[in-house]
Amino acid sequence: MPAGQRGDETGSREPGSLIFDYHPGASEELIEAARFYETRETGLGRRFLDAVDASLAFLRDNPTLRSADERGRRRWLVHKFPYLIIYKLEDPFFHILAVAHTSRKPGYWAHRDSGSKH
């Protein structure tokens, strides 16, 4: 995972104490991307899912590593794949708003954090 400077907040929570909460659209995007990759090469869909899982495991322990935007949203690039995990922290939840391709429809997910729940 890329190393970097800590974002604008410092975490006082125990590592791993966040509860992951997927927006329904983010779940669909994740499945759709994995299926797409699997059609390209057998096993590539699984590698994509593994890369997303590794990103989330890292973020669970370092949730404030990236700076938040004005609405509290943060972005993390999935290693070796052109996808961003867009998330928002609201104790104790780690809301996954989108699993978005980096070059398609920028910002389409922005409405998903109104109230953060679906």
TORFIDO-876379 format. One record per residue (C-alpha): residue number from 1; residue in three letters; x, y, z. Coordinates in pm, 1 decimal, m for minus. Example, Ala and Ser with C-alpha at 12.3 -4.5 7.8 and 13.67 -1.06 7.14 Angstrom:
<recs>
{pos:1 code:ALA xx:1230.0 yy:m450.0 zz:780.0};
{pos:2 code:SER xx:1367.0 yy:m106.0 zz:714.0};
</recs>
This chain:
<recs>
{pos:1 code:MET xx:0.0 yy:0.0 zz:0.0};
{pos:2 code:PRO xx:121.6 yy:350.1 zz:m65.5};
{pos:3 code:ALA xx:277.2 yy:528.3 zz:224.7};
{pos:4 code:GLY xx:188.3 yy:887.6 zz:288.1};
{pos:5 code:GLN xx:135.8 yy:1154.5 zz:543.5};
{pos:6 code:ARG xx:m153.4 yy:1124.7 zz:784.8};
{pos:7 code:GLY xx:m461.4 yy:1322.3 zz:688.0};
{pos:8 code:ASP xx:m616.9 yy:1606.6 zz:881.3};
{pos:9 code:GLU xx:m748.9 yy:1388.3 zz:1163.5};
{pos:10 code:THR xx:m588.0 yy:1154.0 zz:1408.9};
{pos:11 code:GLY xx:m763.3 yy:834.8 zz:1502.8};
{pos:12 code:SER xx:m819.9 yy:758.0 zz:1868.5};
{pos:13 code:ARG xx:m1006.9 yy:435.0 zz:1804.6};
{pos:14 code:GLU xx:m882.3 yy:82.4 zz:1833.8};
{pos:15 code:PRO xx:m763.3 yy:m50.0 zz:1496.6};
{pos:16 code:GLY xx:m1026.6 yy:m259.5 zz:1325.8};
{pos:17 code:SER xx:m1320.3 yy:m128.7 zz:1531.3};
{pos:18 code:LEU xx:m1504.0 yy:26.5 zz:1235.2};
{pos:19 code:ILE xx:m1812.7 yy:m140.3 zz:1088.6};
{pos:20 code:PHE xx:m1813.2 yy:m155.0 zz:708.2};
{pos:21 code:ASP xx:m2140.1 yy:m43.0 zz:551.4};
{pos:22 code:TYR xx:m2176.0 yy:m67.1 zz:172.1};
{pos:23 code:HIS xx:m2411.7 yy:162.2 zz:m12.5};
{pos:24 code:PRO xx:m2620.4 yy:m64.3 zz:m241.2};
{pos:25 code:GLY xx:m2470.0 yy:110.4 zz:m543.7};
{pos:26 code:ALA xx:m2117.7 yy:40.6 zz:m419.8};
{pos:27 code:SER xx:m2200.6 yy:m328.8 zz:m377.5};
{pos:28 code:GLU xx:m2333.4 yy:m341.9 zz:m732.9};
{pos:29 code:GLU xx:m2024.3 yy:m164.8 zz:m867.4};
{pos:30 code:LEU xx:m1793.3 yy:m406.9 zz:m689.7};
{pos:31 code:ILE xx:m1974.0 yy:m712.6 zz:m827.7};
{pos:32 code:GLU xx:m2000.8 yy:m565.6 zz:m1176.0};
{pos:33 code:ALA xx:m1629.1 yy:m482.1 zz:m1189.9};
{pos:34 code:ALA xx:m1530.9 yy:m828.1 zz:m1065.0};
{pos:35 code:ARG xx:m1752.0 yy:m991.6 zz:m1327.3};
{pos:36 code:PHE xx:m1605.5 yy:m770.2 zz:m1599.7};
{pos:37 code:TYR xx:m1248.5 yy:m860.2 zz:m1502.1};
{pos:38 code:GLU xx:m1336.0 yy:m1228.4 zz:m1486.9};
{pos:39 code:THR xx:m1460.2 yy:m1214.7 zz:m1848.3};
{pos:40 code:ARG xx:m1123.5 yy:m1071.4 zz:m1949.0};
{pos:41 code:GLU xx:m912.7 yy:m1338.0 zz:m1779.9};
{pos:42 code:THR xx:m997.5 yy:m1629.4 zz:m1554.3};
{pos:43 code:GLY xx:m905.1 yy:m1537.8 zz:m1197.5};
{pos:44 code:LEU xx:m873.0 yy:m1164.8 zz:m1263.5};
{pos:45 code:GLY xx:m1209.3 yy:m1094.6 zz:m1101.8};
{pos:46 code:ARG xx:m1090.4 yy:m1272.4 zz:m786.0};
{pos:47 code:ARG xx:m765.9 yy:m1071.8 zz:m791.3};
{pos:48 code:PHE xx:m969.4 yy:m751.4 zz:m814.8};
{pos:49 code:LEU xx:m1182.3 yy:m853.5 zz:m515.5};
{pos:50 code:ASP xx:m866.8 yy:m948.9 zz:m323.9};
{pos:51 code:ALA xx:m716.4 yy:m605.5 zz:m401.2};
{pos:52 code:VAL xx:m1032.0 yy:m432.5 zz:m274.8};
{pos:53 code:ASP xx:m1027.9 yy:m650.3 zz:38.7};
{pos:54 code:ALA xx:m661.3 yy:m563.7 zz:98.5};
{pos:55 code:SER xx:m741.3 yy:m192.9 zz:59.5};
{pos:56 code:LEU xx:m1027.3 yy:m217.6 zz:308.3};
{pos:57 code:ALA xx:m815.3 yy:m411.0 zz:556.9};
{pos:58 code:PHE xx:m550.9 yy:m140.1 zz:537.1};
{pos:59 code:LEU xx:m809.3 yy:137.9 zz:566.2};
{pos:60 code:ARG xx:m974.8 yy:m30.5 zz:865.2};
{pos:61 code:ASP xx:m650.4 yy:23.6 zz:1055.0};
{pos:62 code:ASN xx:m572.5 yy:362.6 zz:896.6};
{pos:63 code:PRO xx:m910.0 yy:522.3 zz:821.1};
{pos:64 code:THR xx:m792.7 yy:883.6 zz:837.1};
{pos:65 code:LEU xx:m478.7 yy:839.4 zz:628.2};
{pos:66 code:ARG xx:m636.3 yy:1034.6 zz:342.6};
{pos:67 code:SER xx:m773.7 yy:1384.7 zz:388.8};
{pos:68 code:ALA xx:m1148.4 yy:1431.6 zz:376.5};
{pos:69 code:ASP xx:m1320.8 yy:1668.2 zz:136.2};
{pos:70 code:GLU xx:m1565.6 yy:1934.8 zz:254.9};
{pos:71 code:ARG xx:m1836.8 yy:1669.1 zz:300.1};
{pos:72 code:GLY xx:m1614.6 yy:1424.1 zz:486.4};
{pos:73 code:ARG xx:m1558.8 yy:1188.4 zz:194.1};
{pos:74 code:ARG xx:m1223.6 yy:1021.9 zz:138.9};
{pos:75 code:ARG xx:m1076.8 yy:835.0 zz:m157.6};
{pos:76 code:TRP xx:m844.0 yy:538.3 zz:m180.1};
{pos:77 code:LEU xx:m697.4 yy:396.1 zz:m501.2};
{pos:78 code:VAL xx:m716.8 yy:16.8 zz:m525.7};
{pos:79 code:HIS xx:m368.7 yy:m127.3 zz:m584.2};
{pos:80 code:LYS xx:m310.4 yy:m238.6 zz:m947.4};
{pos:81 code:PHE xx:m664.4 yy:m154.0 zz:m1058.2};
{pos:82 code:PRO xx:m812.0 yy:177.4 zz:m1181.3};
{pos:83 code:TYR xx:m1076.8 yy:192.1 zz:m908.0};
{pos:84 code:LEU xx:m1130.7 yy:425.9 zz:m616.5};
{pos:85 code:ILE xx:m1298.7 yy:336.7 zz:m292.6};
{pos:86 code:ILE xx:m1499.7 yy:641.5 zz:m188.9};
{pos:87 code:TYR xx:m1580.9 yy:632.9 zz:180.4};
{pos:88 code:LYS xx:m1700.9 yy:838.9 zz:471.0};
{pos:89 code:LEU xx:m1641.3 yy:786.1 zz:840.5};
{pos:90 code:GLU xx:m1925.7 yy:826.3 zz:1088.3};
{pos:91 code:ASP xx:m1841.1 yy:654.3 zz:1414.1};
{pos:92 code:PRO xx:m1858.8 yy:356.6 zz:1426.9};
{pos:93 code:PHE xx:m1938.1 yy:319.9 zz:1056.1};
{pos:94 code:PHE xx:m1709.0 yy:312.9 zz:758.3};
{pos:95 code:HIS xx:m1959.2 yy:395.6 zz:482.6};
{pos:96 code:ILE xx:m1841.4 yy:273.1 zz:143.7};
{pos:97 code:LEU xx:m2017.2 yy:508.9 zz:m94.1};
{pos:98 code:ALA xx:m1870.8 yy:387.6 zz:m422.4};
{pos:99 code:VAL xx:m1624.8 yy:155.7 zz:m589.7};
{pos:100 code:ALA xx:m1569.8 yy:385.4 zz:m884.4};
{pos:101 code:HIS xx:m1362.4 yy:349.0 zz:m1199.6};
{pos:102 code:THR xx:m1112.6 yy:635.0 zz:m1209.0};
{pos:103 code:SER xx:m1198.9 yy:750.2 zz:m1560.7};
{pos:104 code:ARG xx:m1573.9 yy:697.8 zz:m1585.1};
{pos:105 code:LYS xx:m1848.4 yy:938.5 zz:m1481.5};
{pos:106 code:PRO xx:m1656.4 yy:1139.8 zz:m1221.3};
{pos:107 code:GLY xx:m1862.0 yy:1233.2 zz:m917.7};
{pos:108 code:TYR xx:m2170.8 yy:1028.2 zz:m1011.7};
{pos:109 code:TRP xx:m2175.5 yy:892.5 zz:m655.3};
{pos:110 code:ALA xx:m2175.6 yy:1235.2 zz:m483.2};
{pos:111 code:HIS xx:m2544.2 yy:1217.1 zz:m383.9};
{pos:112 code:ARG xx:m2488.8 yy:890.4 zz:m196.9};
{pos:113 code:ASP xx:m2366.3 yy:1053.9 zz:122.1};
{pos:114 code:SER xx:m2670.9 yy:1264.8 zz:197.0};
{pos:115 code:GLY xx:m2733.2 yy:1133.6 zz:543.1};
{pos:116 code:SER xx:m2472.4 yy:871.6 zz:452.5};
{pos:117 code:LYS xx:m2718.6 yy:586.9 zz:473.3};
{pos:118 code:HIS xx:m2861.1 yy:458.1 zz:143.8};
</recs>
